[in-house]
């Protein structure tokens, strides 16, 4: 079975409409990755009688990864998307097999370390520290 990653994005001060827009942009970008099947998260539509959909629902994506290197490519693409210019702070919560990687306002060195540990657990790679600090 191929790994499935659940992504939930957040942006400070954003409403449901803005989060939906961001999720669509990220979905389009991640859809360009080889071996990644990107879909909206579960329950993108409001249940009957509901007045709307909550922000975490519209900002969730599910990514099925096929082939080796898919997780590494996904995390790299998510980090690049987060690093691009934007006015409000953003974060992305990645969950794979119950393990969570939260990318947000940490320093690049801290994020490098978190990503290395996460990939070591799931992609079978030894951590490669890009920061000057040892583990």
C-alpha positions, 0 to 999 in steps of 0.5 A: 500500500502506498503511503498517504499523507494528510496536509492541513494548512493554516494562515494567520487571520485567514477565513474559510474562503482564503484557506480554500484558495490557498488549498487549491493553489497548493493542490495544483502545485503538488499535482505537478509532482511525479507519483503524487495523487493529490485530492481534497481532504474528506468532507469538502462539502457541508453536510445537509442542513449545515450552514457552512464548512469549517476552515480545517476542512477546506484547508485539508489535502490528501496526497497518495505517494507512489514510487520511491522518493515521493515523500522527500519530493512532497516535503521539499515542495511543501517547504518551497511553497511555505517559503515563498513570499506571503504577508501572513504567517503560514503553517502546514501540518503533515501527518503520515501513519500517525506521525506529525510534522508541523512546518511553521515559523521555525528557523530554516535550521530547525525546519531542516532538522525536523524534516530530516528526522521525519524523513528518516522515520518514513523514507528510510533515510539517515538524517542529513543535518544541513544545519550546523547544530548536531542532532 
